[in-house]
């Protein structure tokens, strides 16, 4: 099975805003027959999630009187190995709805960071790329549910929504070496995403 994700992050600090981003998922599943109306589907997926985070606010350059506005934009791509355990209830002819828990294991965290400092009619900007998972929670746990249609040929389609119950980023603190001021942020960021999948069931 495989398809596309439209993902975002929730439970953000008040100073952040977010925009959704697109990704993909690909993998396989095992369909276990439980009865005429029910199946169990353990899945094993490689999935890309993330979002675009923006933080903007006043900032003073250390040891100067220059005060302006600093805007930071993080374009975040999180890659997980996900193991959803999906219960399927079949109804009608080929239709089903599904629900269950998922467990995600973080593989990579790739971020493109743009910063712009504006003061008066002047501005300075810079960017960098990072690929560290330091400061990230390595396990994501949540719930998934959706609706699908399974054809007699084995071809299937499904539309789902999943949301995390655990934070993505750990609480962090930073001490400015110039001013000695301590900046801190709590743990934040729960994954949420819509998914569209196409699957093929090899045997029925």
N, C-alpha and C positions, 0 to 999 in steps of 0.2 A: 504494500500500500504506500501511497505517497500523495503529496498535495502541497497546498500553500497555507501559510499562517499570516494572520494580521494581529500583531501583538502590541502590548503596551505595559506600563508599570503603574501600579496603584499604591495607595498608602504612602504618598510622598510628603516630605516636609513642605511647609507652606511656601517656602521660597522657590520651590521648583514647579515648573510646568512641563508637560510631556505631550508628545505627539507619537502616534502609532507608526510602526514600520512593518514591512513585509518580509517574510522569510519562507522557509519550506520545511517539510518533514518527509522522511522516507524510511521504510523498514518493512517488517513483516508481522504477521499475527497468526495465532492458532485459534481456530474455531472449535469449541468443545460443546457438543450437543447435550443439553440438559433436559430437554423435553420438547413437546410440540410447539410451545410458546417461548421457550427460553434457551439461550446459548450463553456461554462464557467465552470471552475473547481476551486472553493475555496478549499484549502487544509489545514489540521491541522497536523503538524508533530513534533515529537521529533527527533532532529538531533544532531549528534556529529561532530564537526569540529576541526581544529587545525593544528599544524605543529610542526616541530623540529627546533628551532631557535638556532643559534650559534653565539657567539661574542668572538673575540679573539684580544688581543692587549697588549702592554707593560703596566706594572703596578709596582709601587714602594710601598713597605710596609711602611705605615706611621711611621715617626720618626726613620727610618733606612736608610741605604744606599743600601739596597737590592732591585735590579731592575730585574724583570723577565717578563714572559709572562703569562697573566691570560686568560684562556679559560672557558667560561660559556656556557653550553648547557641547553636549556629549552625544555622539552618535554611537549607540551601544548595540553590539551583536553578541548574544549569549548562546552558546551551543551546548545542548544537553543530550545525553542518552536518557530516554524516557521509557518507563515501563508502566503503561496504563493497564489496569485490570478492569475490563469493561463487562458489565452484565447487559445482555441484549434481550429485550422483550419484543417478540415478533407479533405483528398484527396486520390485518388486511392481506393483500396479495403482494408479498415482497417487502412490505414496509416494516420498519423497526425503530424503536428508540432505545438509546443506550446510556448508561451512566456508571460511574464508579470512581475509585481513587486512582491517582497516578503518582509515580515516584520518579523524580528527575535527578540526574547526576551531572553536575557541571563539568564540561570538558574544556571550554575556552571562553574568555571574555575579551573581545576585541573592541577597542574604543578609539574613535577619532574625535579629538578635542579641539575646539576652536575657541579662542578668547579674544575679546575686543575691549580695550579700555578707552573710554571717551572722556575728555575733559575740555570744556570750552568748545572751540571749533577744531580741536585736534583729536586724533585717535591713533592708537597703536594696536596691532593685532598679531597673533601668532597661532600656531597649531602644532599638534603632536599626535602620535599614534602610540597606543599602549596595548599590550597583550598579556597582562598579568591577572591572575585570579586571586591575588592577595587582597584581603578585605572582603571577599565574596563568601557567602555560604555555599558549600559544595553540594548540598542536598536540597531539593525543592519537593515539597509534598503538597498535593492539592486534589481537586475534584474535576471531573470531566463529564459532560453529558451532551447529547445531540440526537439527531434523527437521521435515518438512512434508508436506502432502497437497495435491495439485493435482487439482481436478475437471475433467472434460471441458468443463464450461460456462465455464471460465476462472477460477472462484472458487478461491482457495487459502487455506490456513491453515498457520501455522508457529509453533513454539515454539523459542526460541533462548537462548543464553547467550553473553555477550561480556565480555571483560576486557582492561583496558589494560596495556600494557607500559611506559608512561612515567608520570611523576608529574604530578599536577594542579597542585600549589602549589609555588612556588619556595622555596628557602631564604631565610629572613628573619632580620633582627636588629633590635632596638629598644633604645634607651637611655632609661631612665627619667630625665626631666629633673630630678626632685627628688632621687633617691638617686644618680644616675650609674651605677646597675647596668645591665649589658648583658644583655638576654635574646635568645636566638637559637633557631631551630628549623631542622632540615634540610628539604630538599625531601621532600614526602610526598604520599600520596593517589593511588592508582590506581583508575580507574573500573572498576566491574563491575556488570552488570545482566542480569536475565532479561527477555525480551521475548515478547509474544504478538502476532502480526501477522495481519491479514486483507488479502488482495491480490486483484487481478483482472487477469488476463492478457488484453489486448485482442485479440491475434491469436496463433495457435499455429503 
